Amino acid sequence: MVRLRVLMAALVLALAGLAANTSMAASKPPEPAATAAPDFTWVDKLNRRTGQVDLAEAKAKLNLGDDYYFLDAAESRRVLTEVWGNPPDAANGVLGMVFPKGAGPADPGTWGGVITYDETGYVSDSDAAKIDPPKLLDQLREGEDKDNEARKKAGFDTLHLVGWAQPPSYDAATHSAIWARELEAGGRPNHTLNYDIRILGRRGVISLNIVAPMAALSDVNAVSAKVRQLAAYDPGSRYADVDKKNDKMAAYGVAGLIAAGVGVAAVKKLGLLGLLLVFGKKAFILIAAALAGVGARFKSFFGGLFGKKSPPPPSPGAGGPDIVT
C-alpha cells in the first residue's frame, strides 16, 4: 500500500510538471520561421535574344546586334516581380527588357531598360525649339522639399535632383527625345542615373527607361545612341508616314512629352522608371522594388541607390517598402 501511494504521488507530480511545461511552452512566442534564400537559378535559363527583335504591339523592331539582349514580356514580368520584387501590376504593359550582354538581371552594378509603348497618336515636334532644360530643372526642384517630407514620413531616404546627366533634347533625324537625371539618395556619394529615351512613331511612342549607377553613364549613352538608330518602326508606322490630315495627334508636343516624362506636368502615364520625385505609382514601384528582400547582393546595390534608411532590428509587423502614391 505504501508503495502504491508513493507511485501515485510520483504520478501526480509528473502530471503537474507536464502541465506546467505545457503552459510555459504555450506562453512562449513562436520561433520566427526561417526565411529561405530566394532561388534565382532560373535567371540563367532565360531566353536572351539578340539581333533583331519584333515589338509587335508597337509595330516596330529592335536591332540589338550582339552587344545587348532582349527578354520578352513574360520573362520581363518574372524579372520585375520575382527578382526586382514588384507587385504584378508593375509589369502591365511592359513589352520587354534590354540588358547588356554578359550581365544578368540580378547582377549588382548593371543596368536594365524597360520597354513600353503608349499609343497616344503622333506627337508633333513643332514645339521642339521650346524645350528649356534650365527652366525644367528649376520647376522640378520647386517641389523637392515637399516630396522629401513625404518620403521621410514613409521611411524612405530623401532624394535630391543634382542636375541633368543629359539635358533634354530632341533629334529630328531619328524623331527621338532623350533626357537623363542625376539623383542623390539620402546624401550618399554614389549617385543614381535615371535615363529616358522616347522614340516617336505614327501612332504612338516607344519608351526605354533605364536606372543605373552614375558610373554607367557612358555605357548608357552608348546604348541610347544605338537604340535610337536601331529601333525602327515598320513601314507605314514610321513618323515619316504620319498623315497630319487623318491621323490622330497626341494632346501634347515634344516639349510637353519631355515635361511629362520628367514630372513637371501630368499629361499621360509616365514611363515605368520615371523620376522618383513624381511619386506616381508605376514610376515609384520599380525603384522601391529593389528595397524588398530579394537577394543580398542585388538588394545591397539598389539599396545604395534608392534604399530605405538602414533599418533597426526587425519588429513585429515590419514589412517591405511602402509605395507612395
C-alpha positions in Angstrom: 0.0 0.0 0.0 2.8 2.4 0.9 4.5 1.6 -2.4 1.2 2.3 -4.3 0.9 5.6 -2.5 4.5 6.6 -3.5 3.8 5.7 -7.1 0.5 7.7 -7.1 2.3 10.7 -5.6 5.1 10.5 -8.3 2.4 10.3 -11.0 0.7 13.4 -9.6 4.0 15.3 -9.6 4.8 14.2 -13.1 1.5 15.3 -14.4 1.8 18.6 -12.7 5.2 19.1 -14.2 3.9 18.2 -17.6 1.1 20.7 -17.2 3.5 23.5 -16.1 5.8 22.8 -19.0 2.9 22.8 -21.4 1.7 26.1 -20.0 5.2 27.7 -20.3 5.6 26.4 -23.8 2.2 27.9 -24.8 3.2 31.2 -23.3 6.4 31.5 -25.3 6.2 33.4 -28.6 6.6 31.1 -31.6 10.0 31.0 -33.1 10.2 33.0 -36.3 10.2 30.9 -39.4 13.5 30.8 -41.2 13.4 32.7 -44.5 14.8 30.7 -47.3 17.2 32.4 -49.7 15.4 33.2 -53.0 16.2 30.8 -55.8 17.3 32.7 -58.9 18.8 29.8 -60.7 16.1 30.1 -63.4 17.5 33.5 -64.4 20.4 31.7 -66.1 17.9 29.9 -68.3 16.2 33.0 -69.6 15.9 33.2 -73.4 18.3 36.1 -74.1 17.5 37.1 -77.6 20.0 39.2 -79.6 19.9 40.5 -83.1 16.5 41.7 -84.5 13.6 41.6 -82.1 10.0 42.3 -83.1 7.9 44.7 -81.0 4.5 43.7 -82.4 2.4 45.9 -80.3 4.4 49.0 -81.4 4.7 47.7 -85.0 8.5 48.1 -84.7 11.7 46.2 -84.4 14.8 46.5 -82.3 18.1 45.6 -83.9 20.3 44.9 -80.9 23.2 43.1 -82.6 25.4 41.1 -80.2 26.0 43.7 -77.6 22.7 43.6 -75.9 19.9 41.1 -75.3 16.2 41.2 -75.0 13.8 39.5 -72.6 10.2 39.1 -73.8 7.1 40.3 -71.9 6.6 37.1 -69.9 10.2 36.8 -68.9 10.4 40.5 -68.0 7.3 40.0 -65.8 9.2 37.4 -63.9 12.3 39.6 -63.5 10.2 42.6 -62.4 8.1 40.7 -59.9 10.3 37.8 -58.7 13.8 39.3 -58.9 13.1 43.0 -58.5 10.3 42.4 -56.1 7.5 44.3 -57.7 3.8 43.6 -57.5 2.3 42.0 -60.6 0.6 45.2 -61.9 4.0 46.9 -62.2 4.7 44.7 -65.2 1.5 45.5 -67.0 2.1 46.9 -70.5 5.8 46.1 -70.5 6.9 44.8 -73.9 10.2 43.5 -72.7 13.6 44.5 -71.2 17.0 45.1 -72.6 20.3 44.2 -70.7 24.0 44.4 -71.7 25.4 41.1 -72.9 27.1 39.2 -70.2 25.1 40.8 -67.3 22.2 39.2 -65.6 19.0 40.9 -64.2 20.2 40.2 -60.6 23.8 41.3 -61.1 24.8 44.4 -59.0 26.3 47.3 -60.9 24.5 46.6 -64.2 21.5 48.3 -65.7 18.2 47.2 -67.3 16.0 49.0 -69.7 12.2 48.6 -69.5 10.4 49.0 -72.9 6.8 50.2 -73.1 4.6 51.6 -75.8 2.0 54.3 -75.5 -0.5 54.6 -78.4 -1.1 58.3 -77.9 -1.3 59.3 -81.6 1.6 61.0 -83.3 3.4 63.6 -81.2 4.0 66.9 -83.0 7.6 68.0 -83.0 6.8 71.6 -84.0 7.4 72.8 -80.4 10.8 71.1 -80.1 12.5 74.5 -80.1 10.6 75.4 -76.9 12.5 72.8 -74.8 14.1 74.7 -72.0 16.3 72.4 -69.8 17.3 75.1 -67.2 13.6 76.0 -66.7 12.6 72.4 -66.4 15.3 71.8 -63.8 14.1 74.8 -61.7 10.5 73.5 -61.9 11.5 70.1 -60.8 13.3 71.4 -57.8 10.4 73.6 -56.7 8.6 70.6 -55.2 11.6 68.7 -53.9 11.3 69.7 -50.2 7.6 68.8 -50.1 8.3 65.4 -51.8 11.1 64.7 -49.4 8.9 65.3 -46.4 6.5 62.7 -47.8 9.4 60.3 -48.4 10.7 60.7 -44.8 7.3 60.1 -43.4 7.1 56.9 -45.4 10.5 55.8 -44.1 12.5 56.4 -47.3 15.7 58.4 -47.9 15.4 61.9 -49.2 16.1 62.5 -52.9 17.9 65.5 -54.4 18.0 66.2 -58.1 21.7 67.0 -58.6 21.1 68.1 -62.2 20.9 66.9 -65.7 23.2 64.0 -66.5 22.0 64.5 -70.1 19.9 67.7 -70.7 16.6 67.1 -72.5 17.0 67.2 -76.3 15.2 66.2 -79.5 16.8 64.6 -82.5 14.8 65.4 -85.6 16.7 62.9 -87.7 15.7 59.9 -85.5 12.5 61.5 -84.2 13.6 60.7 -80.6 13.9 62.6 -77.3 16.3 61.8 -74.5 16.9 63.2 -71.0 18.8 61.9 -68.0 18.9 63.0 -64.4 21.5 62.6 -61.7 19.9 61.8 -58.3 21.4 61.8 -54.8 19.7 59.5 -52.3 20.0 60.1 -48.6 23.1 62.3 -49.1 25.2 59.3 -50.2 28.1 59.9 -52.5 27.1 57.2 -55.0 24.6 58.9 -57.2 21.9 57.4 -59.4 21.3 57.8 -63.2 17.7 57.9 -64.4 17.8 57.8 -68.2 14.8 58.2 -70.5 14.5 57.6 -74.3 11.3 58.3 -76.3 11.1 57.3 -80.0 8.2 58.8 -81.9 6.1 56.9 -84.3 3.0 57.4 -86.4 0.6 56.2 -83.8 2.5 56.5 -80.5 5.7 56.5 -78.6 8.2 53.7 -77.6 9.8 54.3 -74.2 13.0 52.9 -72.9 13.6 53.7 -69.3 16.9 52.9 -67.6 18.0 53.2 -64.0 21.7 52.7 -63.3 24.6 54.0 -61.1 26.1 57.2 -62.4 29.3 55.3 -63.2 27.4 53.6 -66.0 26.6 56.9 -67.8 29.0 56.3 -70.7 27.6 52.8 -71.2 24.0 54.0 -71.2 24.8 56.9 -73.5 26.2 54.3 -76.0 23.0 52.3 -75.6 20.9 55.4 -76.2 22.7 56.2 -79.4 22.4 52.7 -80.7 18.8 52.2 -79.7 17.7 55.5 -81.4 19.5 54.4 -84.5 18.4 50.7 -84.4 14.8 50.9 -83.1 12.8 51.1 -86.3 9.0 51.3 -86.8 7.7 49.1 -89.6 6.9 50.7 -92.9 3.6 52.5 -92.6 4.1 53.1 -88.8 7.1 55.4 -89.0 7.0 59.0 -88.0 7.7 59.9 -91.6 4.4 58.1 -92.5 2.3 60.5 -90.5 -0.8 61.8 -92.3 -1.5 65.0 -90.4 -4.9 65.4 -92.0 -6.2 62.0 -91.0 -4.1 60.5 -88.2 -4.8 61.0 -84.5 -2.5 63.6 -83.0 -1.4 63.5 -79.3 -2.7 66.1 -76.9 0.9 67.5 -76.5 4.0 68.1 -78.5 7.6 67.0 -77.9 8.2 69.7 -75.3 5.1 68.5 -73.4 6.2 64.9 -73.7 9.5 65.7 -72.1 7.9 67.9 -69.4 5.5 65.0 -68.6 8.4 62.5 -68.6 10.4 64.5 -66.1 7.4 65.1 -63.9 6.7 68.7 -64.4 3.3 68.1 -65.9 1.0 65.1 -65.7 -0.1 64.6 -69.4 -0.1 60.9 -70.0 1.2 58.0 -68.0 4.9 58.2 -67.3 7.5 55.6 -68.2 7.8 52.8 -65.7 11.1 54.1 -64.5 10.1 57.7 -64.4 11.6 60.2 -61.9 11.1 59.1 -58.3 10.2 62.6 -57.3 7.0 62.3 -59.2 5.7 59.7 -56.8 3.5 58.2 -59.5 2.7 54.5 -58.6 4.2 52.9 -61.7 7.1 55.2 -61.6 7.8 54.5 -57.9 7.2 50.8 -57.8 10.2 49.7 -59.8 12.5 51.8 -57.8 11.1 50.8 -54.5 11.2 47.2 -55.6 14.9 46.9 -55.0 14.3 47.6 -51.4 12.5 44.3 -50.9 14.4 41.3 -49.6 15.2 39.8 -52.9 18.8 38.8 -52.5 21.6 40.3 -50.5 23.9 41.4 -53.4 21.1 42.8 -55.6 19.5 44.4 -52.6 22.7 46.0 -51.4 23.4 47.5 -54.9 20.0 49.0 -55.4 19.6 49.8 -51.7 22.6 52.0 -52.1 20.9 53.8 -54.9 17.4 54.2 -53.7 17.0 52.3 -50.4 15.3 52.9 -47.2 17.4 54.1 -44.4 19.3 51.3 -42.6 16.5 49.7 -40.5 16.7 48.9 -36.8 16.3 45.3 -35.7 13.1 43.8 -37.2 9.9 44.4 -35.2 6.6 42.6 -35.3 4.6 43.6 -38.4 7.6 45.0 -40.2 7.1 44.7 -43.9 8.6 45.7 -47.2 8.8 49.3 -48.5 5.7 51.3 -48.7 4.6 52.7 -52.1 3.9 56.4 -52.0 1.1 57.4 -54.4 
